Amino acid sequence: MKRIFHPGGSIVTGSDLADAVMLYAEALGNRRETDVVDIPVISEDGSPGRAQFLIGASSQLVSVTSADVLSELTETATTEALYLKVSRGGRPPSSVWAGAAVGSPQFDEFDY
């Protein structure tokens, strides 16, 4: 699981979903475009929910590994749709951070 921090707070979602959102935000930034994404999330009380947020050129997102929830949240259709949107821009996205192994350096030391 990963927690995505944004200017208004944070959400917890699946690792693959978070990686797809981050790559899509990067692709949109490179294209100077924006879009609204809709992804499944785990709410504060542990129940499933959905989040919609605007991403793109001015996105300020940080994704960190989260141990808040034990079972991984997946939604293959949404993840694949985001990756398809990334590939439509023609410019290859960065893969330096995406899919980093558990235990990789994170930004947990920052106070959000």
C-alpha positions in Angstrom: 0.0 0.0 0.0 1.1 3.6 -0.5 -0.1 6.9 0.9 -0.3 9.8 -1.6 0.2 13.2 -0.1 -1.3 16.1 -1.8 -1.8 19.8 -0.8 -5.2 19.0 0.8 -4.1 15.9 2.8 -3.4 12.3 1.9 -5.1 9.1 0.7 -4.1 5.4 1.0 -4.4 3.3 -2.1 -2.7 0.3 -3.6 1.0 0.4 -4.6 0.4 -0.2 -8.3 -2.4 2.4 -8.3 -0.2 5.0 -6.6 2.7 4.3 -9.0 0.3 4.7 -12.0 -1.0 8.0 -10.6 2.5 9.4 -10.1 3.6 8.4 -13.6 0.5 9.8 -15.1 1.0 13.1 -13.2 4.5 13.2 -14.5 3.4 12.6 -18.1 0.7 15.3 -17.8 3.3 17.7 -16.4 5.6 17.0 -19.4 2.6 17.7 -21.7 1.5 20.8 -19.7 -1.9 19.2 -19.3 -4.2 18.3 -16.4 -6.8 15.6 -15.7 -9.0 14.3 -12.9 -8.3 10.8 -11.8 -10.7 8.5 -9.9 -9.1 5.7 -7.8 -10.1 3.4 -5.1 -8.8 4.2 -1.6 -9.0 3.0 2.0 -10.7 5.6 4.2 -9.5 6.5 7.8 -11.9 3.9 9.3 -10.6 1.2 7.0 -13.6 1.1 4.7 -13.2 1.2 0.9 -13.9 4.4 -0.9 -13.0 6.5 -3.9 -11.0 9.6 -4.4 -11.0 12.0 -7.3 -8.3 14.6 -7.6 -6.8 16.9 -10.2 -3.3 16.1 -11.4 -1.0 17.6 -14.0 1.6 20.3 -14.5 1.1 21.9 -11.1 0.6 18.7 -9.1 2.4 18.5 -5.8 2.2 14.8 -5.0 4.4 12.6 -2.8 3.9 8.8 -2.6 5.3 6.8 0.3 5.0 3.2 1.4 2.2 2.9 4.0 1.8 0.2 6.6 -1.7 1.5 7.5 -3.6 -1.4 5.9 -2.5 -5.0 5.7 -4.1 -6.2 2.4 -3.1 -4.6 -0.9 -5.8 -2.7 -2.7 -5.9 -3.5 -6.4 -8.1 -2.4 -9.2 -6.6 -3.7 -12.4 -8.8 -1.8 -14.9 -8.0 1.6 -13.3 -4.3 0.9 -13.1 -4.2 -0.3 -16.7 -6.2 2.8 -17.8 -3.8 5.1 -16.1 -0.8 3.4 -17.7 -2.5 3.6 -21.1 -2.9 7.4 -20.6 0.8 7.7 -19.7 1.8 6.0 -22.9 -0.4 8.2 -25.1 2.0 11.1 -24.8 4.8 9.6 -26.7 7.5 10.7 -24.3 8.7 7.9 -22.0 8.0 8.5 -18.3 10.6 8.2 -15.6 10.9 4.8 -14.0 13.6 5.7 -11.4 11.2 5.7 -8.5 8.3 3.6 -9.8 8.0 0.1 -8.3 10.7 0.6 -5.7 11.2 -2.4 -3.5 9.9 -2.4 0.0 12.5 -1.0 2.3 13.7 1.5 -0.3 14.4 5.0 0.9 11.2 6.9 1.4 10.2 10.4 2.5 8.8 9.2 5.9 11.2 11.5 7.8 9.4 14.7 6.5 6.6 16.2 8.6 3.5 16.6 6.5 
